[in-house]
C-alpha cells in the first residue's frame, strides 16, 4: 500500500478536530444525555465521516472524563456531577486557586495581569455576539484560571488541577451565567488585584469567585444547597 499523501493526512486531522468539537459540544450542551451509550457507526454516519476519527475522538473525550468505556458495552457519556461531587470539586478549588492567585500576585516579573486582560478583552468581544455563549464561556473560564495556575510556578499543581476537568463538568450542570457578565466581573476583580501585586486581595477575590461559582452551579440541586465551609472570606458578589 502506498504511503498516504500529506493532503490525506491533513484531511484526517481536520476530520478528527471537527468531530471532537461537535461531540464535545453535544455532550456539554446536553444534546447527548448523561449515561447515553454512544453508537460509533451512527455517529460516523450522522457526521459524514468514517468510524476511525470517531474512535479517536472517543479516546480524547475519555481523557476529558466526558465519556467512559465499559467492556461489552462500549462508550457512554459520563453522568453529571452530584452535589457531593460538586462540593468536593469546589473544596479542592478553594484549596488550590486562592493560593495560586496569591502566588501570581507576588512576583512582579512573572505577573500575568496583561495576559489575563487580553483574555478578558477577547471574551468581552465574544459577548457582543448574539449567540449561545456556553462553549465560549467554558473556554474562557478554562484559559483564565489556567493562566493564573501557570503563573504560580508549580507545574504539579497545575497538572493536578487540569486533570479534574472542572470547567467541563460544572458547565454541564447548569447554565449558571448565561451571558458571562457575572464571571467577567469576578475575573476582572481577580485580575486587578494581581496587577496591583496585592496577594491578600488576589486571594480574597479568587476565594469569593470560587464560592460564588459554587452557589451558581449548585442551583441545579434545588432545595439541597449547603454553602462551602466558611474560611472567613466574604461572599458578596463583585459586580462592576
Beta strands, then each sheet from edge to edge (+ up, - down):
strand 1: 67-70
strand 2: 74-77
sheet 1: 1+ 2-
end
